[in-house]
């Protein structure tokens, strides 16, 4: 609840901005450099995720980013495989443009036991 309360407090006090890091587009070194640059330039947090996630660098990049910055790191998994304990928070997004019920709610249902754990 600490991160939720921190984010809520930030949102009530002023406008905020978050930087997006797509692990499919950056290797670990680039991702950490980008994350630190965002933090140094006043970002309030980082959003880590992407729509495809092909190169299996998500967990590695996320862990390294979290170790190197002092701002909240949020993930938005499109599928249950990309839920991670290394994130500060998780945004559940439905791919509302999808006609596939699995993408609308099924992946969130699949991720629920992992999140509970």
C-alpha positions in Angstrom: 0.0 0.0 0.0 3.0 2.3 0.5 3.5 2.8 -3.3 -0.2 3.3 -3.9 -0.3 6.0 -1.2 2.8 7.7 -2.6 1.4 7.7 -6.1 -1.9 9.0 -4.9 -0.3 11.8 -2.9 1.8 12.8 -5.9 -1.2 12.9 -8.1 -3.1 15.1 -5.7 -0.3 17.6 -5.3 0.8 18.3 -8.9 1.0 17.0 -12.5 3.3 14.0 -12.8 5.1 12.4 -15.6 6.3 8.8 -16.1 8.8 7.5 -18.7 8.1 4.4 -20.7 10.8 1.7 -21.1 10.1 -1.0 -23.6 12.4 -4.0 -22.8 12.1 -5.2 -26.3 13.7 -2.1 -27.6 16.7 -1.8 -25.2 19.3 -4.1 -23.8 19.9 -4.0 -20.0 22.6 -1.4 -20.2 20.6 0.9 -22.3 17.5 0.4 -20.2 19.4 1.3 -17.0 20.9 4.4 -18.7 17.5 5.5 -19.9 15.9 4.9 -16.5 18.6 6.9 -14.7 18.4 9.7 -17.3 14.6 9.9 -16.7 15.1 10.1 -12.9 17.8 12.7 -13.2 15.5 14.8 -15.4 12.6 14.8 -12.9 10.5 11.8 -13.9 8.1 10.8 -11.1 8.2 7.1 -12.1 8.9 4.6 -14.8 6.5 2.4 -16.7 8.2 -0.8 -17.9 6.5 -3.0 -20.5 5.5 -3.5 -24.0 2.9 -5.0 -26.2 4.9 -7.9 -27.7 7.8 -8.8 -25.3 9.8 -11.0 -27.7 13.4 -11.0 -26.4 13.0 -12.4 -22.8 14.8 -9.4 -21.3 11.9 -8.2 -19.2 12.8 -9.7 -15.9 16.5 -8.9 -16.2 15.9 -5.3 -17.3 13.3 -4.7 -14.6 15.5 -6.0 -11.8 18.4 -3.9 -12.9 16.3 -0.8 -13.4 14.8 -1.2 -9.9 18.3 -1.5 -8.4 19.5 1.7 -10.0 16.7 4.2 -9.5 14.9 5.6 -6.5 11.5 6.4 -8.2 8.6 4.0 -8.5 8.8 1.3 -11.2 5.4 0.2 -12.5 4.7 -2.6 -14.9 1.7 -3.2 -17.2 1.7 -6.8 -18.2 -0.2 -7.7 -21.3 0.0 -11.4 -20.4 0.5 -13.2 -17.1 4.1 -14.2 -17.8 5.2 -10.6 -17.3 4.1 -10.2 -13.7 7.2 -9.6 -11.5 8.0 -9.2 -7.8 10.7 -6.7 -8.8 8.1 -4.0 -9.7 6.7 -1.5 -7.2 3.3 -1.6 -8.7 1.3 -3.2 -11.4 -1.3 -1.7 -13.8 -3.8 -4.2 -15.1 -4.6 -3.1 -18.6 -7.2 -4.6 -20.9 -6.5 -4.5 -24.5 -9.8 -2.9 -25.2 -9.3 -2.8 -28.9 -9.0 -6.6 -28.9 -11.9 -8.9 -29.9 -10.2 -11.7 -28.1 -11.7 -12.3 -24.6 -8.4 -13.8 -23.4 -6.8 -10.4 -23.9 -9.8 -8.5 -22.4 -9.8 -10.4 -19.0 -8.4 -13.9 -19.3 -4.7 -12.9 -18.8 -5.6 -10.9 -15.6 -7.4 -14.0 -14.3 -4.4 -16.2 -15.1 -2.1 -13.7 -13.3 -4.2 -13.4 -10.1 -2.7 -16.4 -8.2 0.8 -15.2 -9.0 -0.1 -11.7 -7.7 -1.7 -13.1 -4.6 1.5 -15.1 -3.8 
